[in-house]
């Protein structure tokens, strides 16, 4: 039986999901109500404003989506290049880049919210592209809709077939969703207290995940 990598453990998934929820709360509350992770919401708002000829606002929601797409591209290229060549795990390289980006965001003033939102979206995309499984189950650490679908599907199969592994699978998904929600909730509280510096908590969480992965 193949041993799961540390990067695919529930602990790492939980840390990343908590950070993902916090990042979404951060950009929405501190950076002019833009979603770092939920690009569907940004696309809806972008389209709405462009149709109403509010060009400036439409572009404001468009650019984070482009940054998200570029983040996926960069993460895929890094994974392809360093998966077999580096002494350090290629996922740790991604985490290192994320840590640098999110740490820098905390120094960006409200005058440059557009840049900050693009940087957070880029970072989120790298994370969602890189960390895609927990104990062999596909998941997303920066959004909930796919996890909710998979969790309910597994629960339905369990209720029909009474397969214990399906129940365990569903609990993994529901656990990740709850942790994401906790991160978002804490983000809402912390942004009131810490403001723009709240994002540094995400950097700290990612440093923790980075160090844990040395146990691979």
N, C-alpha and C positions, 0 to 999 in steps of 0.2 A: 504494500500500500504506500502510495507516494505521500511523503510528509509535507504538510503545508508550510510554506515559507512564513517567516515572521511578518513580512509585509502584507500577508493575506490573513493575519489573525484577526479575531474579533476586537482585540484591544486596539490595534492600529486603526481598524475601521471605525471604532467608537471615537477615538481621538480626532480623526479626520472629519467625521460627521459632526461632532460638537463644534469643531473649528469652522466647518462649512456653514452651519446654521448661524454662528456668531458673525461670520463675514457678511452674510446676507442682511442681517439686522444692522450691521455697521454701515454698509453702503446705503441702505434705505433710510436709516435714521440720521446719519451724519453727512451723507454725500448726495443730497437732493433727490431722495426717493428713487434711486436706481438699484436694480437687483444685480448683485454680483454673479449669482449662480443661475437664477431662473430667467434664462434668456427668452423663454416664451412670453413672459410678462413684458420684457423690454420690446420684443417684436410687436406685441399688441399695441403698446403705447406709441412706438415709433410709427406704425402704420396709421394709427388714428390721427396723430398730429400731422403726418405728411399729407394725408387725405384732406385735412383741414387747412393745409398750406401753412402750417406752423413749422416752417423749415428748420429753424434753429433748434426747437425742442425735439423735432423728429430726429435730427442728426445726433442730438444729445443721447438718445436711446439707441441709435444705430451703432455708434462707435464702440460701446462695450461689447456688443454682439460680435463685431469684427475682431475685437481683441480676444474674445473667447475662442473664436474659430482659429485664430493664429496660435493661441495657447495649445490647442489640440494638435495642430500641425507640428509645433516645436517639440512637444512631449513625445510624439510618435517618432520624430527624427532622432531624438536623443536615445529613446529606447532601442531603435534599430541599430544605432551606431555603437552603443556602449553595453548592450545586453551581455555580450560575450567577451568584451575586451577589458573592462575596467576592474581594478582591484576592489573598488567600492561598488556596492549594489547600484544599478542604474536608477532605481527608484529613490535612492538617497540623493543622487544628483538632482533629481527633480525637486525633492524636498528642500535641498540647499538653495536652489534658485527661488523657490517659493518664499523661504524664510527671508532672503535678501529683499525680495520685492515687497513683501508685506511690512517688513521693518521700515523700508523707505517710505511707504505710504503714510505711516504715522507722522512723518515730518512735513507732509504736503498740506498747505493751508487750504481753507475753503474756497479761496480764489481759483484754485486749480482742481476742483472736484472732478472735472471730466478726465483729467489725467489719472487721478487716483482711482476712479471707477474702472478705467481701462486696465490699469495695472492689477487690480483685484480680480477682475474678470479673466484676465490672462492667466493669473495664478490658479484660479479655480478650475479653469479648463485643463491646465496641466495636471492638476490633481485628479480630476474625474477621468481623464484619459489613462493615467498611470495606475491608479488603485481601483481595480475593477472587480475584484473578487474577495469575499470573506469566507473562509473555510470551503472554498470551491464554488460558492454561490455568487453569481454575478450581481453586483449592486452599484449604486452611485453614492458617493460620500458628500455630494454638494447639492442634492435635490431629492425629492421624496416620491414623485409620481410613479417612477419605475419600480421603486422599492415597495410601494403600496400595492401596485398591481401584482408583483411577484409574490408578496406576502399573502395576499388574499387568494391568489391562485393556488399556492401551496396549502393553505388552510382548507380550501374547497376540496382538493385532492385527498387530504387527510380525512375529512368528514365522509368522503365517499369510499375510500379504500382502507382507512384506518392504518395507514403506513406511518410509523413513528418518525421516520426520517423526514416526511413532509411536514409534520408538526414542528420538528426542530428547525427545519428550513424556514418556515413561516415566522417562528419566534426570532430568528436571526434578523429577518427583515423588519419586523415590528420593533425590535430592540434598537436597530439603527435609526429608524424613524423617530422614536422617542428621544434618543440622544441628540439627533439633529434639532428637534423641537426645543429641547433643554438649552442647547447652544444658542438658538435664536432668542429664547426667552431671556437668558442671561445677557445676551448681547443688547437687548432692549434696555435692561437695567443699567448695564455698564456704560453704555453710550451716554446716558444721562450724567453719570458720575465722572467718567474719564474723557468723554468727547472723542476727538480724533485719535487719541492715543490708545483707544480700545483695541485697535488692530494689532497692537504689540502682544496682546494675550494670545492671539492666533499664532503669532510667530513663536511664542514660547511653547505652545502646544505642538507645533510642528518640529521644534527642536527636540522635544521629548520623544516624538515618534521617530525622528532621525536616529537618536541614540539607542532606542529600543531595538532598532533594526540591526544593530551590530551583533545581536544575539542570534542572527540567522543561522 
